[in-house]
Amino acid sequence: MFTGLVREVGTVVSFEDGRLRVESSIAAAVGDSVAIDGVCLTVVDGDHKTLAFDAVPETLARTTLGRLGPGTAVNLEAALRAGEPLGGHYVQGHIDGTGRVRSVEDEGEGKRVWVDAPKEILRYCVEKGSIAVDGVSLTVAGLDDDGFAVALVPHTLEATTLGKAASGDEVNLEVDVLAKYVERLAGLRSDDGDGS
């Protein structure tokens, strides 16, 4: 479980044969979970400068991780530990799909970013609801038929990779898991999976 509050921006050192190695100062042991751009991965090796993870084909097919290369900046968050404050929202690190940045516009000291997303993700988006974009807990600031908007404050722009987001960038998306539970419990989803 994560909060969507990025702890640091790391740098990809290498990514070969499914083994991702990231430069990071996060103190994590083998077996610990760390979110990389919102994707929950298990530490399989590490030292005081890097952490290594194995990414299976399923993960690579459903996320943007397969496009990472040496030098790429990634958002990092260690798993939430019991007793730590929950400052963002409940984020599982289970990516629901990817979206594409439509536009990035200055808005006061921050930026408004529109992300185009598949219908199966947009169905769970509500204005003022939560969504994780590349592992960053954000509030939905606007919706249309093709996507959603988020308002990024200066801290988010400085402390995450979203500060360099540009039109056309692909991003990992995770909707608020509570919305999926409500849908399931209320029986709102039809048998063919396209809603009611």
Rosetta silent file (secondary structure, phi, psi, omega in degrees, C-alpha in Angstrom):
SEQUENCE: MFTGLVREVGTVVSFEDGRLRVESSIAAAVGDSVAIDGVCLTVVDGDHKTLAFDAVPETLARTTLGRLGPGTAVNLEAALRAGEPLGGHYVQGHIDGTGRVRSVEDEGEGKRVWVDAPKEILRYCVEKGSIAVDGVSLTVAGLDDDGFAVALVPHTLEATTLGKAASGDEVNLEVDVLAKYVERLAGLRSDDGDGS
SCORE:     score description
SCORE:     0.000 S_00000001
   1 L     0.000  140.230 -179.063    0.000    0.000    0.000 S_00000001
   2 E  -129.993  173.400  179.367    1.225    3.488   -0.894 S_00000001
   3 L  -109.870  -15.978 -174.610    0.024    7.054   -0.407 S_00000001
   4 L    82.556   11.202  175.168    0.908    8.579   -3.757 S_00000001
   5 L  -100.662  103.275 -176.289    3.315   10.980   -2.047 S_00000001
   6 L   -62.880  131.543 -178.553    6.560   10.601   -3.994 S_00000001
   7 L   -90.084  -30.069  176.330    9.595   10.394   -1.697 S_00000001
   8 E  -165.989  161.201  172.546   12.243   11.032   -4.335 S_00000001
   9 E  -100.583  119.735  178.387   12.946   11.086   -8.034 S_00000001
  10 E  -100.950  175.972 -179.791   15.377    8.322   -8.945 S_00000001
  11 E  -126.544  132.505  177.224   17.289    7.635  -12.134 S_00000001
  12 E   -67.346  125.543  176.751   17.253    4.424  -14.153 S_00000001
  13 E   -88.845  -45.496  178.914   20.752    2.944  -14.218 S_00000001
  14 E  -159.346  159.033  175.647   19.920   -0.030  -16.436 S_00000001
  15 E  -149.987   95.368 -176.266   17.032   -2.151  -17.654 S_00000001
  16 E  -133.769  133.989  177.153   18.065   -5.458  -19.212 S_00000001
  17 L    51.587   40.999  177.494   16.245   -8.798  -19.468 S_00000001
  18 L    80.958   -2.875  179.421   13.484   -7.618  -17.140 S_00000001
  19 E   -98.034  112.888  179.461   15.897   -6.454  -14.409 S_00000001
  20 E   -99.777  126.184  177.104   15.400   -2.764  -13.618 S_00000001
  21 E  -119.253  127.481 -174.634   18.110   -1.026  -11.590 S_00000001
  22 E  -124.520  134.241  172.839   17.390    2.455  -10.215 S_00000001
  23 E   -72.844  125.806 -175.638   19.661    4.916   -8.427 S_00000001
  24 L  -158.640  149.762  174.707   17.937    5.708   -5.141 S_00000001
  25 L  -100.525    4.214  178.651   18.618    6.712   -1.556 S_00000001
  26 L   -65.596  129.642  177.760   15.546    4.837   -0.263 S_00000001
  27 L   -84.255   99.161 -179.074   16.563    2.373    2.441 S_00000001
  28 L  -132.182  143.068  179.349   14.850   -0.808    1.300 S_00000001
  29 L  -100.183  163.449  175.072   15.700   -4.457    1.888 S_00000001
  30 L   -55.812  130.813 -178.162   15.240   -7.419   -0.437 S_00000001
  31 L    99.750  -16.647  178.348   11.532   -8.253   -0.414 S_00000001
  32 L   -73.400  154.372  176.631   10.347   -4.704    0.276 S_00000001
  33 E   -97.830  137.234  175.600    7.854   -3.024   -2.052 S_00000001
  34 E  -137.110  136.545  176.844    8.687    0.223   -3.827 S_00000001
  35 E   -89.975  126.489  176.631    6.505    2.051   -6.341 S_00000001
  36 E  -110.785  112.014 -174.319    8.308    3.042   -9.550 S_00000001
  37 L    49.291   36.244  176.293    6.180    5.599  -11.436 S_00000001
  38 L    90.989   -5.636 -178.011    3.256    4.140   -9.509 S_00000001
  39 E   -95.850  120.733  178.732    4.010    0.488  -10.267 S_00000001
  40 E   -72.165  119.258  177.275    4.493   -1.701   -7.182 S_00000001
  41 E  -128.027  157.498 -179.291    7.682   -3.754   -7.580 S_00000001
  42 E  -102.203  131.797  177.751    9.626   -5.936   -5.175 S_00000001
  43 E   -66.925  127.101  179.094   13.251   -5.194   -4.346 S_00000001
  44 E  -113.222  -11.243 -179.084   15.404   -8.164   -5.445 S_00000001
  45 E  -168.821  158.142  176.809   18.853   -6.633   -4.907 S_00000001
  46 E   177.173  165.330  173.866   20.384   -3.396   -3.771 S_00000001
  47 L  -140.028 -160.234 -177.323   23.182   -1.483   -2.154 S_00000001
  48 L   -78.049   -5.499 -177.991   23.461    2.012   -0.679 S_00000001
  49 L  -119.490  -25.218 -176.253   23.139    3.642   -4.102 S_00000001
  50 E  -136.921  158.648  172.659   20.802    1.466   -6.191 S_00000001
  51 E  -127.004  142.762  179.489   17.780   -0.809   -5.956 S_00000001
  52 E  -118.546  146.046 -177.164   16.997   -3.623   -8.406 S_00000001
  53 E  -140.126  151.395  172.425   13.600   -5.014   -9.388 S_00000001
  54 E  -104.020  129.768  178.080   12.322   -7.695  -11.761 S_00000001
  55 L  -114.312  118.509 -177.563    9.529   -6.628  -14.117 S_00000001
  56 L   -82.931  162.510 -178.583    7.561   -9.467  -15.722 S_00000001
  57 H   -53.494  -37.748  178.632    5.977   -9.275  -19.208 S_00000001
  58 H   -57.844  -45.350  179.320    2.491   -8.673  -17.705 S_00000001
  59 H   -64.953  -43.871 -178.485    3.768   -5.551  -15.924 S_00000001
  60 H   -65.045  -34.135 -179.233    5.615   -4.313  -18.992 S_00000001
  61 H   -72.940  -28.542 -173.638    2.527   -4.772  -21.187 S_00000001
  62 H  -101.084   -4.166 -175.084    0.206   -2.825  -18.870 S_00000001
  63 L  -133.010 -178.981  177.337    2.461    0.059  -17.826 S_00000001
  64 L   -89.103   -0.473 -174.835    5.011    2.500  -19.189 S_00000001
  65 H   -59.383  -33.429 -178.395    7.934    0.661  -17.524 S_00000001
  66 H   -62.845  -14.709 -179.304    8.904   -1.148  -20.715 S_00000001
  67 H   -99.421    4.786  179.683    9.908    2.177  -22.235 S_00000001
  68 L   -76.089  143.144  176.521   12.356    3.137  -19.490 S_00000001
  69 L  -139.114  169.762  179.617   16.013    3.459  -20.384 S_00000001
  70 L   -51.887  134.020  178.764   19.230    4.529  -18.670 S_00000001
  71 L    92.364  -10.252  179.749   19.034    8.106  -17.433 S_00000001
  72 L   -71.167  133.849  176.517   15.223    8.220  -17.260 S_00000001
  73 E   -82.180  137.817  179.879   13.856    9.951  -14.151 S_00000001
  74 E  -134.814  146.529  175.439   11.234    7.968  -12.188 S_00000001
  75 E   -78.367  135.459 -178.927    9.010    8.708   -9.193 S_00000001
  76 E  -125.577  138.106  173.490    9.815    6.528   -6.162 S_00000001
  77 E  -146.741  125.639  173.675    7.821    5.758   -3.039 S_00000001
  78 E   -73.614  154.267 -179.415    8.507    3.092   -0.430 S_00000001
  79 L   -61.269  147.884  178.207    5.484    1.168    0.837 S_00000001
  80 L   -66.545  133.934  177.666    3.474    2.698    3.662 S_00000001
  81 L  -103.998  150.173 -179.788    4.362    1.298    7.064 S_00000001
  82 L   -54.263  132.764  178.757    1.870    0.873    9.910 S_00000001
  83 L    94.120  -13.580  178.437    1.580    4.071   11.936 S_00000001
  84 L   -78.386  147.878  179.887    2.810    6.391    9.180 S_00000001
  85 L   -68.020  143.911  176.498    0.505    9.258    8.218 S_00000001
  86 L   -98.953   99.526 -175.215   -1.623    8.849    5.102 S_00000001
  87 L   -95.210  -21.150 -179.690   -1.224   12.167    3.351 S_00000001
  88 L  -101.676 -113.850  171.549   -2.363   11.282   -0.162 S_00000001
  89 L  -143.953  170.500 -179.716   -4.908    8.529   -0.803 S_00000001
  90 L   -66.256  116.596  179.176   -4.807    4.728   -0.781 S_00000001
  91 E  -121.397  127.868 -177.102   -2.672    3.714   -3.765 S_00000001
  92 L   -89.981  -23.617 -173.524   -2.047    0.017   -4.416 S_00000001
  93 L    83.609   15.001  177.736    0.594    0.266   -7.110 S_00000001
  94 L  -105.408   99.067 -173.161   -1.647   -1.829   -9.396 S_00000001
  95 L   -67.773  131.938  179.070   -1.842    0.191  -12.596 S_00000001
  96 L   -85.378  -22.421 -179.501   -5.266    0.250  -14.261 S_00000001
  97 E   165.433 -175.638  178.480   -3.924    1.458  -17.594 S_00000001
  98 E  -116.474  156.661  175.809   -2.024    4.208  -19.284 S_00000001
  99 E  -130.174  176.683 -179.606   -3.045    7.626  -20.492 S_00000001
 100 E  -130.225  131.787  179.298   -1.468   10.297  -22.655 S_00000001
 101 E   -64.564  122.485  178.603   -0.841   13.913  -21.697 S_00000001
 102 E   -84.773  -46.093 -177.715   -3.047   16.081  -23.898 S_00000001
 103 E  -157.349  155.671  175.095   -1.851   19.482  -22.713 S_00000001
 104 E  -132.304  119.768 -176.926    0.134   21.289  -20.046 S_00000001
 105 E  -128.026  139.817  174.334   -0.823   24.898  -19.289 S_00000001
 106 E   -63.407  141.354  179.321    0.501   27.402  -16.782 S_00000001
 107 E  -146.422   94.211 -174.494   -2.037   28.197  -14.089 S_00000001
 108 L    63.423 -128.509  177.879   -0.826   30.763  -11.573 S_00000001
 109 L   -85.154   -8.879 -177.803    2.270   29.293   -9.882 S_00000001
 110 E  -110.951 -157.605  178.585    1.246   25.779  -10.909 S_00000001
 111 E  -141.356  149.436  172.594    0.130   23.961  -14.026 S_00000001
 112 E  -107.100  124.842 -178.407   -3.073   22.366  -15.285 S_00000001
 113 E  -117.247  126.886  174.164   -2.463   19.059  -17.030 S_00000001
 114 E  -100.331  133.479  179.777   -5.070   17.286  -19.154 S_00000001
 115 E  -122.750  123.705  173.228   -4.645   13.538  -19.595 S_00000001
 116 E   -80.504  136.464 -174.918   -6.556   11.516  -22.178 S_00000001
 117 L  -140.533  155.333  177.160   -7.545    8.142  -20.735 S_00000001
 118 L   -63.973  154.293  179.769   -9.475    5.031  -21.777 S_00000001
 119 H   -57.141  -35.250 -178.052  -13.192    4.863  -20.967 S_00000001
 120 H   -68.308  -14.954  173.695  -12.579    2.008  -18.506 S_00000001
 121 H   -95.119  -42.573 -178.094  -10.525    4.438  -16.417 S_00000001
 122 H   -61.587  -27.833 -179.843  -12.689    7.528  -16.894 S_00000001
 123 L   -59.571  -24.323 -178.817  -15.718    5.657  -15.527 S_00000001
 124 L   -98.331    0.150 -177.904  -14.085    5.840  -12.080 S_00000001
 125 L   -92.091  132.692  173.758  -13.102    9.513  -12.271 S_00000001
 126 L  -133.120  146.691  178.510  -15.176   12.145  -10.520 S_00000001
 127 L   -60.200  133.473 -176.796  -14.407   15.804  -10.088 S_00000001
 128 L    75.534    5.389  174.585  -12.591   16.336   -6.771 S_00000001
 129 L   -85.743  176.128 -177.204  -11.938   12.575   -6.579 S_00000001
 130 E   -99.745  147.411  172.238   -8.496   10.968   -6.361 S_00000001
 131 E  -150.733  147.343  175.678   -6.315    9.501   -9.105 S_00000001
 132 E  -105.732  126.090  177.576   -2.653    8.483   -9.204 S_00000001
 133 E  -116.451  116.399 -174.455   -0.647    9.641  -12.231 S_00000001
 134 L    50.278   37.042  176.535    2.812    8.042  -12.446 S_00000001
 135 L    84.841    2.781 -178.366    2.409    7.252   -8.756 S_00000001
 136 E   -99.245  123.120  177.977    1.507   10.805   -7.700 S_00000001
 137 E   -71.242  120.401 -177.231   -1.699   11.217   -5.691 S_00000001
 138 E  -134.374  163.005  177.390   -3.725   13.955   -7.389 S_00000001
 139 E  -105.157  131.782  177.894   -7.206   15.427   -7.336 S_00000001
 140 E   -67.889  120.806 -176.811   -9.331   15.380  -10.488 S_00000001
 141 E  -103.309  -10.383  179.182   -9.897   19.056  -11.353 S_00000001
 142 E  -170.778  155.890 -179.865  -11.936   18.596  -14.508 S_00000001
 143 E  -139.065  145.661  166.532  -13.482   15.946  -16.761 S_00000001
 144 L  -141.734 -171.561 -174.835  -14.568   15.663  -20.363 S_00000001
 145 L   -66.787  -21.059 -174.131  -15.455   12.770  -22.677 S_00000001
 146 L  -110.329  -14.595 -176.283  -11.813   11.951  -23.436 S_00000001
 147 E  -173.851 -163.465 -178.409   -9.913   12.629  -20.231 S_00000001
 148 E  -138.746  160.925  177.282   -9.397   14.452  -16.989 S_00000001
 149 E  -115.064  147.724  171.864   -7.481   17.446  -15.696 S_00000001
 150 E  -129.477  147.602  177.757   -5.285   17.755  -12.622 S_00000001
 151 E  -104.701  120.754 -177.756   -3.897   20.929  -11.081 S_00000001
 152 E  -100.218  123.313  177.869   -0.246   20.624  -10.095 S_00000001
 153 L   -80.462  161.563 -178.492    1.035   22.826   -7.274 S_00000001
 154 H   -52.771  -39.118 -179.518    4.656   24.101   -7.299 S_00000001
 155 H   -60.972  -44.446  179.353    5.792   21.426   -4.810 S_00000001
 156 H   -62.899  -39.335  179.107    4.521   18.612   -7.058 S_00000001
 157 H   -63.074  -35.282 -177.963    6.212   20.221  -10.063 S_00000001
 158 H   -85.212  -33.553 -170.371    9.528   20.319   -8.201 S_00000001
 159 H   -97.448   -2.512 -178.991    9.383   17.009   -6.310 S_00000001
 160 L  -135.482  171.300  177.753    8.100   14.649   -9.057 S_00000001
 161 H   -72.214  -13.485 -178.749    8.655   13.898  -12.719 S_00000001
 162 H   -65.424  -18.307  176.416    5.331   15.582  -13.538 S_00000001
 163 H   -63.409  -19.716  179.340    7.145   18.919  -13.499 S_00000001
 164 H  -110.575   12.814  179.951    8.594   17.930  -16.886 S_00000001
 165 L   -62.000  140.567 -179.964    5.404   16.437  -18.327 S_00000001
 166 L  -136.344  157.424  177.958    4.770   17.390  -21.942 S_00000001
 167 L   -53.430  131.630  179.833    2.010   16.862  -24.467 S_00000001
 168 L    97.907  -16.003  178.948    2.183   13.324  -25.843 S_00000001
 169 L   -65.002  139.397  175.046    3.875   11.749  -22.792 S_00000001
 170 E   -91.918  138.436 -176.926    2.435    8.401  -21.729 S_00000001
 171 E  -132.700  151.135  175.280    1.662    8.046  -18.005 S_00000001
 172 E   -80.922  139.218 -179.023    0.606    5.250  -15.645 S_00000001
 173 E  -126.254  134.612  171.996   -2.875    5.628  -14.166 S_00000001
 174 E  -132.563  119.262  179.428   -4.427    4.078  -11.073 S_00000001
 175 E   -77.876  165.766  177.917   -7.973    5.002  -10.128 S_00000001
 176 L   -65.431  118.044 -176.640   -9.164    5.198   -6.543 S_00000001
 177 H   -59.166  -27.506  179.655   -9.722    1.582   -5.479 S_00000001
 178 H   -61.370  -35.267  179.296  -12.706    2.664   -3.337 S_00000001
 179 H   -64.628  -37.777  179.766  -14.634    3.528   -6.523 S_00000001
 180 H   -68.923  -38.754  177.478  -14.087   -0.004   -7.844 S_00000001
 181 H   -65.986  -41.997  179.043  -15.293   -1.560   -4.587 S_00000001
 182 H   -60.830  -45.100  179.232  -18.412    0.638   -4.555 S_00000001
 183 H   -59.243  -46.468 -178.283  -19.190   -0.357   -8.144 S_00000001
 184 H   -64.101  -47.120 -177.612  -18.754   -4.055   -7.366 S_00000001
 185 H   -68.115  -32.177 -179.638  -20.770   -3.969   -4.148 S_00000001
 186 H   -83.616   -7.240  179.478  -23.562   -1.932   -5.708 S_00000001
 187 L    68.356   31.115 -175.969  -23.760   -4.316   -8.673 S_00000001
 188 L   -81.876  -17.494 -176.947  -23.363   -1.462  -11.117 S_00000001
 189 L   -86.264  133.246  178.794  -21.101   -3.292  -13.548 S_00000001
 190 L   -77.906  166.785 -177.396  -22.812   -5.293  -16.287 S_00000001
 191 L   -62.260  -29.239 -178.877  -21.813   -8.867  -17.116 S_00000001
 192 L   -86.865    1.477  173.789  -19.921   -7.804  -20.245 S_00000001
 193 L    81.406    6.424 -178.733  -17.788   -5.377  -18.238 S_00000001
 194 L  -102.404   13.861  177.381  -18.870   -2.222  -20.045 S_00000001
 195 L    92.348  179.193 -179.273  -20.990   -0.781  -17.223 S_00000001
 196 L  -114.893    0.000    0.000  -24.713   -0.458  -16.871 S_00000001
